[in-house]
Amino acid sequence: MAANPRRIRRASRRLTRILVLVGAAVTGALLASVAVSASAGYFVRRLLVPVRQKVDDTEVLSVGPGTVTIRASDETVAGGRYGLFIGGRATHLQLGEVIRADGPTVTRTLTAVDMGSMRVGPARWDQYYFAGNPDSALGLGFEAVDLDTAVGKLPAWVVPSGPVPSRTWAVHIHGRGATREECLRGLTVFHRLGIDSVVPSYRNDIDTPVIPGGRYHLGDTEWADVEPAVRLALARGADRVVVVGWSMGGAIGLQLLSRSRTAGRIAGLVLDAPVLDWQNVLDHQARVNRLPVWVARLGLAALAQKQAGALFGVEGPVDLTRFDWVARANELRTPMLIIHSDDDEFVPSGPSRALANARPDIVTLASFRGAYHTKEWNIDPERWEALVEEFVTKL
């Protein structure tokens, strides 16, 4: 029986429509997969790529007797003491508490012009309050040294507490995207206690050479850049070392404690807003950026794979499970003081609380309220220094 041409044409059209729909579904799935992968990759790259050029983010509008009026933002209206750069790094102001916050502007106390000369115009908020080096910022004599590391010579400050080297030294580690200036806030209390300090830099700092790849490894390689600072302290007469870590500096310090041959000489850790679990931090940041948490986790899972180098420009896979110190709590033996604000907008304080609950025998948690990330000293320097002094004195 001969085939009906009409039926053949109708069947052909139905088959064509089915194939188009199937093709669209497959294409959509592929595009969605590519989009998710791209989002996950972008999210992780933002964490790994250093920002070497900091831009102006506010403006000095007017100057009065002992006051400065600038554009308002969440940071510039925050309580506490902070700094302000004008003209790049030509001028630096030290600012005190808010006098008046009026819509788009905020007026703060002008504590000092510690660098350059006052002027109006574009400016950059400085969360560290102090700028420069230990001498220019704090009046503490220091020695500039270069530490030999696997990525070359990296600069460091050595800050003696007196004419004779101390038997206890402190190694201060700044956080991601920061500079050694972040650590200036913590130097005075150690100097007062008669403890010498060394403040190292590490790969991808803005004042160090750019290494191949130019990526952060979240502490997985940076701890090896800090280890020579501990060795310098030991070579100069230290019997023991206290590690002071800010944010990612805390993650670096804990890797130093768990992976360095010098770990046995580390007597204690002072950790300000430390990263104790990168997964927790990235989950939080995904929510803040209105991304599904699983997208961030997909990116972190890729970071641990053999292909991580090609995907993200890192030297090799980064296994973030080794950074989960709540899960690894039973491995810890070294006393630590954790200072963390419950209002930290970047590194949630939950893991700090969990670690303190898991190891109350060695972990002392000092909680703050009203401080943004690593700003506990800024809102209450007297309490911050008293906590550190009490902890270190008891070691």
Helices and strands as residue ranges (DSSP letters): H 5-48, E 58-64, E 67-71, E 82-86, E 91-102, E 105-115, E 121-126, H 134-138, E 143-149, E 152-159, E 168-173, G 180-186, H 187-192, E 196-200, H 222-235, E 240-246, H 248-259, G 263-265, E 266-272, H 278-288, H 293-303, H 308-312, G 320-323, G 329-331, E 336-341, H 350-358, E 363-368, H 376-379, H 381-394
